[in-house]
Amino acid sequence: MAFNAAPHFSLMAKTTPATLILKRSGIVFALHEYAYNPEADQRGVQAAEALNLPPDCVLKTLMTEIDGKPYCVIIPSDKQISMKKLAHAVQGKTAKMMSIPAAERSTGYHVGGISPFGQKRAVPTLLAQEALYHPTIYINAGHRGLLASLSPQDALTILQAQTADLLG
């Protein structure tokens, strides 16, 4: 069963580096605003609930380091990443989460609004293979409380990402 949240736009246009990249790409996407809750235990799951979407099609963007090199990782909001599988996916030895200040410096976004699109520094990107099971996925659009919906194939193309088994 496919779930689709109708796009919701406020009077104030949302323009971020992510939305600019998406617009320039020529792909079909929509923006969805929701009431962001910084106190939520799982912000991606909170976003899914706010938009009445299944949490496995709302993806979270994680900034990681594999053998000291930055990687952007996109996984379903209700799942956990396996650092062992992540390192293995790129033939690395060790993987860890990037510190919050380093992630914000690297991407140009604030935590809770980190998008894989339009990051300040382009880094290799991995998308959890489970994202391909959905006709539409929802990914942060570069601002807290703003998601972009698009096809997983379009996300892979724009990000020049690879898919991998990343979940623990």
KOLTOR-493155 format. One record per residue: residue number from 1; x, y, z of N, C-alpha, C, O in turn. Coordinates in steps of 0.2 Angstrom, whole numbers. Example, Ala and Ser with C-alpha at 12.3 -4.5 7.8 and 13.67 -1.06 7.14 Angstrom:
<lumzas>
LUMZA,i,npx,npy,npz,capx,capy,capz,cpx,cpy,cpz,opx,opy,opz
LUMZA,1,66,-28,39,62,-22,39,66,-16,39,71,-17,42
LUMZA,2,64,-11,35,68,-5,36,64,0,39,67,6,40
</lumzas>
This chain:
<lumzas>
LUMZA,i,npx,npy,npz,capx,capy,capz,cpx,cpy,cpz,opx,opy,opz
LUMZA,1,4,-6,0,0,0,0,4,6,0,9,7,4
LUMZA,2,3,11,-5,7,17,-5,4,22,-1,-2,23,-1
LUMZA,3,8,26,3,6,31,7,8,38,4,14,38,1
LUMZA,4,4,43,4,6,49,1,3,55,5,-3,55,6
LUMZA,5,8,59,8,5,65,11,5,70,6,9,71,2
LUMZA,6,-1,74,6,-2,79,2,3,85,4,4,86,10
LUMZA,7,7,88,-1,11,93,1,8,99,5,2,101,3
LUMZA,8,11,102,9,9,107,13,14,113,13,20,112,14
LUMZA,9,11,119,11,16,124,10,13,130,14,7,131,14
LUMZA,10,18,134,17,16,139,21,16,145,16,19,145,11
LUMZA,11,14,151,19,15,157,15,22,159,14,24,162,8
LUMZA,12,27,157,18,34,159,17,37,153,13,37,147,15
LUMZA,13,40,155,7,43,150,3,49,147,7,53,151,10
LUMZA,14,50,141,6,56,137,9,61,136,4,60,132,0
LUMZA,15,67,140,5,72,139,0,78,137,4,80,141,8
LUMZA,16,81,132,3,87,130,6,92,127,0,90,126,-5
LUMZA,17,98,126,2,103,123,-3,100,117,-6,101,115,-12
LUMZA,18,97,113,-2,94,106,-4,88,108,-9,88,104,-14
LUMZA,19,84,112,-7,78,113,-12,80,116,-19,78,115,-24
LUMZA,20,86,120,-18,89,123,-25,91,117,-29,90,117,-35
LUMZA,21,95,113,-26,98,107,-30,92,103,-33,92,101,-38
LUMZA,22,87,102,-29,81,98,-31,78,101,-37,76,98,-42
LUMZA,23,77,108,-36,73,112,-42,78,111,-48,75,110,-54
LUMZA,24,84,112,-47,89,112,-53,89,106,-57,91,105,-63
LUMZA,25,88,100,-53,89,93,-56,83,92,-61,84,88,-65
LUMZA,26,78,95,-60,72,94,-65,68,88,-63,63,86,-67
LUMZA,27,69,85,-57,65,79,-55,59,81,-52,58,87,-50
LUMZA,28,54,77,-51,48,78,-48,49,77,-41,51,72,-38
LUMZA,29,47,82,-37,47,82,-29,42,86,-26,39,91,-30
LUMZA,30,41,85,-20,36,90,-17,39,91,-10,43,87,-7
LUMZA,31,37,97,-7,40,99,0,34,98,5,28,99,3
LUMZA,32,36,96,11,31,94,16,33,97,22,38,96,25
LUMZA,33,29,102,25,31,105,32,27,101,37,22,99,36
LUMZA,34,30,101,43,27,98,49,30,102,55,35,105,55
LUMZA,35,27,101,61,29,104,67,35,100,70,34,95,72
LUMZA,36,41,103,69,47,100,71,47,100,79,46,105,82
LUMZA,37,49,94,82,49,94,89,56,92,91,58,86,91
LUMZA,38,60,97,93,67,95,95,68,91,101,73,88,102
LUMZA,39,63,90,105,63,86,111,61,78,109,61,74,114
LUMZA,40,59,77,103,57,70,101,63,65,102,68,67,100
LUMZA,41,61,59,105,67,54,105,69,52,98,75,52,97
LUMZA,42,65,51,94,67,50,87,63,55,82,57,54,81
LUMZA,43,67,60,80,64,65,76,61,63,69,56,66,67
LUMZA,44,64,58,66,62,56,60,55,52,61,51,53,57
LUMZA,45,54,48,66,48,45,68,43,50,69,37,50,68
LUMZA,46,45,55,73,40,61,75,38,64,68,32,66,68
LUMZA,47,42,65,63,40,68,57,35,64,53,31,66,51
LUMZA,48,37,57,53,32,53,50,25,53,53,20,53,50
LUMZA,49,25,53,60,19,54,63,15,60,62,9,60,61
LUMZA,50,19,66,62,16,72,60,13,72,53,8,76,52
LUMZA,51,16,69,48,13,69,41,9,62,40,7,61,34
LUMZA,52,8,58,45,4,52,44,7,48,39,3,45,34
LUMZA,53,13,46,40,17,42,35,20,36,39,21,37,45
LUMZA,54,21,31,35,24,25,39,32,27,40,35,30,35
LUMZA,55,34,26,46,41,28,47,47,25,43,52,28,43
LUMZA,56,45,20,40,51,17,36,52,20,29,56,19,25
LUMZA,57,47,25,27,48,28,21,50,36,22,52,39,17
LUMZA,58,50,37,28,53,44,30,61,42,33,62,38,37
LUMZA,59,65,45,29,72,43,30,76,49,34,74,54,34
LUMZA,60,81,46,38,85,51,42,92,51,39,94,46,36
LUMZA,61,95,57,39,102,58,36,107,58,42,106,62,47
LUMZA,62,111,53,42,117,53,47,123,54,44,125,52,38
LUMZA,63,127,58,47,134,60,45,139,55,49,139,55,55
LUMZA,64,143,51,46,147,46,49,154,47,46,156,51,42
LUMZA,65,159,44,50,166,43,47,168,36,47,166,32,51
LUMZA,66,171,34,41,173,27,40,181,28,39,183,31,34
LUMZA,67,184,25,44,192,26,44,194,33,43,199,35,40
LUMZA,68,190,37,47,192,44,47,189,48,41,190,55,41
LUMZA,69,186,45,36,183,49,30,176,50,31,172,46,33
LUMZA,70,173,56,29,166,57,30,162,54,25,164,53,19
LUMZA,71,156,51,27,151,48,23,144,51,26,143,51,31
LUMZA,72,140,52,21,133,53,22,129,47,21,130,43,17
LUMZA,73,125,45,26,121,39,27,114,40,27,112,44,32
LUMZA,74,109,37,23,102,38,24,99,32,25,99,27,21
LUMZA,75,95,32,31,92,25,33,84,27,35,83,33,36
LUMZA,76,80,22,35,73,23,38,73,26,45,78,24,49
LUMZA,77,69,30,46,69,34,53,68,30,59,69,31,64
LUMZA,78,65,24,57,63,19,63,68,14,64,67,9,68
LUMZA,79,74,14,60,79,9,61,85,12,64,86,18,64
LUMZA,80,90,7,65,96,9,68,102,7,63,101,1,60
LUMZA,81,107,10,62,112,9,58,117,4,61,118,4,67
LUMZA,82,120,-1,57,125,-6,60,132,-3,58,133,-2,52
LUMZA,83,136,-1,62,142,2,61,147,-3,57,151,-1,53
LUMZA,84,146,-9,59,150,-15,56,148,-15,49,152,-16,44
LUMZA,85,141,-15,47,139,-16,40,141,-10,36,143,-10,30
LUMZA,86,141,-4,39,142,2,36,150,2,34,151,3,28
LUMZA,87,154,0,38,161,0,37,162,-5,31,166,-4,26
LUMZA,88,159,-11,32,160,-16,27,157,-14,20,160,-16,15
LUMZA,89,152,-10,20,149,-8,13,154,-4,9,154,-4,3
LUMZA,90,159,-1,12,164,3,8,171,0,9,177,3,8
LUMZA,91,172,-6,11,178,-10,13,182,-6,18,188,-6,17
LUMZA,92,179,-3,23,183,0,28,183,-4,34,181,-10,34
LUMZA,93,187,-2,39,188,-6,45,184,-3,51,180,-7,54
LUMZA,94,183,3,52,179,6,57,175,12,55,177,16,51
LUMZA,95,169,12,58,164,17,57,162,20,63,161,16,68
LUMZA,96,160,26,63,157,30,69,153,36,67,154,38,61
LUMZA,97,149,38,71,145,44,70,150,50,70,154,50,74
LUMZA,98,149,55,66,152,61,66,150,65,72,144,65,74
LUMZA,99,154,69,75,152,73,80,147,78,78,147,80,72
LUMZA,100,142,81,82,137,86,80,141,92,77,139,94,71
LUMZA,101,146,95,80,149,101,77,152,100,70,152,104,66
LUMZA,102,155,94,70,159,92,63,153,91,58,154,93,52
LUMZA,103,148,88,60,142,87,55,139,93,52,138,94,46
LUMZA,104,138,98,57,136,104,55,141,108,51,139,112,46
LUMZA,105,147,108,53,152,111,49,153,108,42,153,112,37
LUMZA,106,153,102,41,153,98,35,148,100,30,148,101,24
LUMZA,107,141,100,33,135,100,29,133,107,28,130,108,22
LUMZA,108,134,111,32,131,118,32,124,118,35,121,124,34
LUMZA,109,122,113,37,115,112,40,116,111,48,121,109,50
LUMZA,110,110,113,51,109,111,58,107,104,59,102,102,56
LUMZA,111,109,101,65,106,94,66,99,95,67,96,100,70
LUMZA,112,95,90,64,88,90,64,85,93,57,80,92,55
LUMZA,113,90,96,54,89,99,47,94,97,42,94,100,37
LUMZA,114,98,92,44,103,90,39,100,86,33,97,81,34
LUMZA,115,101,88,27,99,85,21,105,82,17,111,85,18
LUMZA,116,104,77,14,110,74,10,111,79,3,116,78,0
LUMZA,117,106,83,2,106,87,-4,109,94,-3,107,97,3
LUMZA,118,113,96,-7,116,103,-6,120,104,0,121,110,3
LUMZA,119,124,99,2,129,100,8,134,104,6,136,104,0
LUMZA,120,137,107,10,143,112,9,149,108,6,152,111,1
LUMZA,121,150,102,8,156,98,6,152,92,3,150,88,7
LUMZA,122,153,90,-3,150,84,-6,155,78,-3,161,78,-3
LUMZA,123,151,73,0,154,67,2,151,61,-1,145,61,-3
LUMZA,124,154,55,-1,151,49,-3,144,48,1,144,49,7
LUMZA,125,139,45,-2,133,44,1,131,37,0,131,34,-6
LUMZA,126,128,34,5,125,27,5,118,28,7,116,31,12
LUMZA,127,114,24,3,107,24,5,105,17,7,107,12,3
LUMZA,128,101,16,12,99,9,14,95,6,9,91,9,6
LUMZA,129,97,0,7,93,-4,2,86,-4,3,82,-4,-2
LUMZA,130,83,-4,9,76,-4,11,72,2,8,66,1,7
LUMZA,131,76,7,6,72,13,4,70,12,-3,65,15,-6
LUMZA,132,73,7,-7,70,5,-14,64,2,-14,61,1,-19
LUMZA,133,61,0,-8,55,-4,-7,49,1,-8,43,-1,-9
LUMZA,134,50,7,-8,45,12,-8,45,16,-14,50,18,-17
LUMZA,135,39,18,-17,39,22,-23,40,29,-22,43,32,-26
LUMZA,136,39,31,-15,41,38,-13,44,38,-7,42,34,-2
LUMZA,137,50,41,-6,53,42,0,53,50,2,52,54,-2
LUMZA,138,54,51,9,54,57,12,61,59,15,63,55,20
LUMZA,139,64,64,13,71,65,15,71,73,17,68,77,14
LUMZA,140,75,74,23,75,81,25,77,86,19,82,84,15
LUMZA,141,74,91,19,75,96,13,79,102,16,79,107,12
LUMZA,142,83,101,21,88,106,23,86,111,28,89,117,29
LUMZA,143,80,110,31,77,114,37,73,110,41,70,105,39
LUMZA,144,74,111,48,70,108,53,62,109,51,60,114,50
LUMZA,145,59,103,51,52,103,49,50,103,42,45,105,40
LUMZA,146,55,102,38,54,102,30,57,95,27,63,94,28
LUMZA,147,52,92,24,54,86,20,53,86,13,48,90,11
LUMZA,148,57,83,9,56,83,2,54,75,0,57,71,3
LUMZA,149,48,75,-4,47,68,-6,49,67,-13,48,72,-18
LUMZA,150,51,61,-15,54,60,-22,55,52,-22,54,49,-17
LUMZA,151,56,50,-28,57,43,-29,64,41,-27,69,45,-27
LUMZA,152,65,35,-24,72,33,-22,77,33,-28,83,35,-27
LUMZA,153,74,31,-34,79,31,-40,81,38,-41,87,39,-43
LUMZA,154,77,43,-41,79,50,-42,84,53,-36,89,56,-38
LUMZA,155,83,50,-30,87,52,-25,94,49,-26,99,53,-25
LUMZA,156,94,43,-28,101,40,-30,105,43,-35,111,44,-35
LUMZA,157,101,45,-40,104,49,-46,107,56,-44,113,57,-45
LUMZA,158,103,60,-40,105,66,-38,111,66,-34,116,70,-34
LUMZA,159,111,61,-29,116,61,-24,122,57,-26,127,57,-23
LUMZA,160,121,53,-32,126,49,-35,128,44,-29,134,42,-28
LUMZA,161,123,41,-26,123,37,-20,124,30,-22,122,28,-28
LUMZA,162,126,26,-17,126,19,-18,121,16,-13,120,19,-8
LUMZA,163,118,10,-14,114,7,-9,118,1,-6,122,-1,-9
LUMZA,164,116,0,0,119,-5,4,115,-8,10,110,-5,11
LUMZA,165,117,-14,12,114,-16,18,117,-13,24,123,-14,26
LUMZA,166,114,-9,27,116,-4,33,113,-5,39,115,-2,44
LUMZA,167,108,-9,40,104,-9,46,106,-14,51,108,-20,49
LUMZA,168,105,-12,57,107,-17,62,101,-21,65,102,-25,69
</lumzas>
